[in-house]
Amino acid sequence: MNSPSPLPIGIVGLNFGRHILDQLVRDEVKTQLRLAAVCDIDAEKSALYAGRFGVKGLTSLDDLIADPDIPAIGLFTGPVGRAQLIRKIIRAGKDVITTKPFETDPEAALDVLLEARRLGRVVHLNSPGPTPPEDIAQIIAWAKDYSLGAPVGVRADVYASYREKADGTWYDDPAKCPVAPIFRLGIYLISDLVQLFGPVKDVQVLQSRLFTGRPTADNGQLNLLFENGALGNIFASFCVNDGDHYRNSLTLNFENGTIYRNVGPDRVGTKSELALVMSRDNQRQIVARTIASGTSGSYQWDSFARAVRGEKLTNETTPEQIVAGLRVIQSMSAAARA
């Protein structure tokens, strides 16, 4: 049987979206999706990337939506008001893939996701992904297969080394980018923890500015109280230069064991390293190890293309699961203001 032709997709927002363009021309993605157009209100930027990739260059989302030859749109504008843009796209009969954070308003996010479901339209993002990535799926499976019991606590870390300057974008606005390292990097970990430990009841925040030239923080910590009683901590920073960036480390404690993801100094490329430690006959044992290629925050281009073609995905993320992470962000923002 012949494989279906790649779906044409247009990319909107070429500030962050320019990084997405390189993903779409990879061999493993080109079999599913074909970059057909780029769109940005900056005409010079649109023309630059249109010429570089040999596609249409537009400056209006309305013009892209009106193109009958492009059924799918990648929306990579800022998160504020994104639900309204998605509503416009899905009501025009097109499907959407976007990026984290999905929206700053959880209620607006839930409303548009439920509308997409009613309309039969696809709306995907990278965090949380449309289905659990391989590493999260493995953690869920181990917790069940080894009867790890109730979740007790988690420590999560993500960091990089940025020395940014203020540029007037939403990254400079504490209202639009609260506790910036958590909002921009730690949000992947929030999505992971909501999938693994469930809804969050309460949050506490600490943040500081060490090196940044922006008016927003570059060092942040989020404490979480889950509804099931488990406790969590997410540390995110733009201040650490050790060559070990974006590892999204997890230490997950359950009543009968501990699961580690990307913890410790050893590394095997960019894949996720998982280990399960339990007590057997009063002895500590590493009872399972694996390396997962699918990691949190990756764009599931194949899943998006299959969903647009009408295929039902297994263990699909629900609108409520997406919004649960946004509610954490909303609570974090309120705590930061207080």
Residue pairs with C-beta under 8 A, 6 or more apart in sequence:
3 31
4 309
5 34
6 30
6 31
6 32
6 33
6 34
6 305
7 32
7 33
7 34
7 71
7 72
7 305
7 308
7 309
8 33
8 34
8 36
8 37
8 69
8 70
8 71
8 72
9 24
9 33
9 34
9 35
9 36
9 70
9 72
9 73
9 74
9 97
10 36
10 37
10 38
10 39
10 56
10 58
10 64
10 67
10 70
10 72
10 73
10 74
11 17
11 20
11 21
11 24
11 35
11 37
11 38
11 39
11 73
11 74
11 76
12 39
12 40
12 61
12 64
12 73
12 74
12 75
12 76
12 77
13 39
13 40
13 75
13 76
13 77
13 78
14 21
14 38
14 39
14 40
14 42
14 45
14 46
14 49
14 76
15 40
15 76
15 169
16 76
16 99
17 38
17 40
17 74
17 76
18 49
20 74
20 76
20 299
21 35
21 38
21 49
21 52
21 53
23 29
23 299
23 301
24 30
24 33
24 34
24 35
24 301
25 35
25 53
29 301
29 302
32 301
32 302
32 304
32 305
32 306
33 72
33 301
33 304
33 305
35 53
35 55
36 55
36 56
36 69
36 70
37 50
37 55
37 56
37 57
37 58
37 64
37 67
37 70
38 46
38 49
38 50
38 53
38 55
38 56
38 57
38 58
39 46
39 57
39 58
39 59
39 60
39 61
39 63
39 64
40 46
40 49
40 59
41 59
41 60
42 59
43 59
46 57
46 58
46 59
47 57
49 57
50 56
50 57
51 57
56 67
58 64
61 85
61 88
61 89
64 70
64 73
65 73
65 88
65 89
65 92
65 94
66 92
70 94
71 94
71 95
71 308
72 94
72 95
72 96
72 97
72 304
72 308
73 89
73 94
73 95
73 96
73 97
74 96
74 97
74 98
75 82
75 85
75 86
75 89
75 96
75 97
75 98
75 99
76 98
76 99
77 85
78 169
78 170
78 176
79 101
79 102
79 103
79 104
79 170
79 176
80 104
80 170
80 176
82 98
82 102
82 103
83 103
83 105
83 108
83 109
83 111
83 112
84 108
84 112
86 96
86 98
86 112
86 116
86 123
87 112
87 115
89 96
90 96
90 112
90 115
90 116
90 119
90 121
90 123
91 119
93 121
94 121
95 121
95 122
95 123
95 304
95 307
95 308
96 116
96 121
96 122
96 123
96 124
97 122
97 123
97 124
97 125
97 299
97 301
97 304
98 123
98 124
98 125
99 125
99 126
99 127
100 125
100 126
100 127
100 187
100 188
100 191
100 297
101 183
101 187
101 325
101 326
101 329
102 109
102 125
102 322
102 326
103 109
103 112
103 326
104 176
104 326
104 329
104 330
104 333
105 326
105 330
106 323
106 326
106 327
106 330
109 319
109 322
109 323
109 326
110 319
110 320
110 323
112 123
113 123
113 319
113 322
113 323
114 319
116 122
116 123
117 319
122 304
122 307
122 308
124 130
124 300
124 303
124 304
124 307
125 322
126 297
126 298
126 299
126 300
127 187
127 188
127 191
127 296
127 297
127 325
128 191
128 192
128 194
128 195
128 317
128 321
128 322
128 325
129 296
129 297
129 298
129 299
129 300
129 303
129 317
130 300
130 303
130 304
130 307
130 313
130 316
130 317
131 300
131 303
131 313
131 314
131 315
131 316
131 317
132 140
132 195
132 315
132 317
133 292
133 294
133 295
133 296
133 298
133 300
134 272
134 292
134 293
134 294
134 295
135 261
135 272
135 274
135 292
135 294
135 295
135 296
136 192
136 195
136 196
136 296
137 294
137 315
138 274
138 290
138 292
139 196
139 252
139 259
139 261
139 274
140 195
140 196
142 148
142 259
142 274
142 276
142 288
143 196
143 254
143 259
146 256
146 257
146 276
146 278
146 287
146 288
147 256
148 254
148 255
148 256
148 257
148 259
148 278
149 254
149 255
149 256
150 228
150 229
150 230
150 254
150 255
151 196
151 197
151 198
151 226
151 228
151 230
151 252
151 253
151 254
152 230
152 231
152 253
152 254
152 255
153 230
153 231
153 232
153 253
154 193
154 196
154 197
154 230
154 231
154 232
154 233
154 250
154 251
154 252
154 253
155 232
155 233
155 235
155 250
155 251
156 186
156 189
156 192
156 193
156 232
156 233
156 234
156 235
156 248
156 249
156 250
156 251
157 234
157 235
157 236
157 247
157 248
157 249
158 181
158 185
158 186
158 188
158 189
158 234
158 235
158 236
158 237
158 246
158 247
158 248
158 249
159 181
159 185
159 235
159 236
159 237
159 238
159 239
159 240
159 245
160 185
160 237
160 238
160 240
160 245
160 246
161 238
161 239
161 240
161 241
161 245
162 211
162 212
162 218
162 238
162 239
163 211
163 212
163 213
164 171
164 212
164 213
164 214
164 218
164 238
165 213
165 214
166 172
166 213
166 214
166 215
170 176
170 177
171 177
171 180
171 184
171 214
171 216
172 214
172 215
172 216
173 216
174 215
174 216
174 336
175 333
177 183
177 184
177 216
178 329
178 332
178 333
178 336
178 337
179 186
179 205
179 207
179 217
179 220
179 222
179 332
179 333
179 336
180 212
180 214
180 216
180 217
180 218
180 220
180 238
181 207
181 217
181 218
181 219
181 220
181 236
181 237
181 238
182 190
182 205
182 220
182 221
182 222
182 234
182 236
182 332
183 329
183 332
184 236
185 236
185 238
185 246
186 220
186 222
186 234
186 235
186 236
187 325
187 329
188 248
188 296
188 297
189 234
189 236
189 248
189 250
189 296
190 222
190 234
190 325
190 328
190 329
191 296
191 325
192 248
192 250
192 296
193 200
193 224
193 226
193 232
193 234
194 200
194 321
194 324
194 325
194 328
195 321
196 252
197 226
197 228
197 230
197 232
198 226
198 227
198 228
199 226
199 227
199 324
199 327
200 224
200 225
200 226
200 227
200 324
200 327
200 328
200 331
201 225
201 226
201 227
202 224
202 225
202 331
203 222
203 223
203 224
203 225
203 328
203 331
203 332
203 335
204 222
204 223
204 335
205 220
205 221
205 222
205 223
205 332
205 335
205 336
206 220
206 221
207 217
207 219
207 220
207 221
207 336
208 217
208 218
208 219
208 220
209 216
209 217
209 218
209 219
210 218
210 219
210 239
211 218
211 238
211 239
212 218
212 238
218 237
218 238
218 239
219 237
219 238
219 239
220 235
220 236
220 237
221 233
221 234
221 235
221 236
222 233
222 234
222 236
222 328
222 332
223 231
223 232
223 233
224 231
224 232
224 233
224 234
224 328
225 231
225 232
226 232
244 267
247 262
247 267
248 261
248 262
248 295
248 296
248 297
249 261
249 262
249 263
250 259
250 260
250 261
250 262
250 263
251 258
251 259
251 260
251 263
252 258
252 259
252 260
252 261
256 278
256 279
257 276
257 277
257 278
257 279
257 287
258 276
258 277
258 278
259 274
259 275
259 276
259 277
260 273
260 274
260 275
260 276
260 277
261 272
261 273
261 274
262 272
262 273
263 275
266 273
267 273
268 291
270 295
271 291
271 292
271 293
271 295
272 291
272 292
272 293
272 294
272 295
273 289
273 291
274 288
274 289
274 290
274 291
274 292
275 286
275 288
275 289
276 286
276 287
276 288
276 289
277 284
277 285
277 286
277 287
278 284
278 285
278 287
279 285
280 287
303 313
306 313
307 313
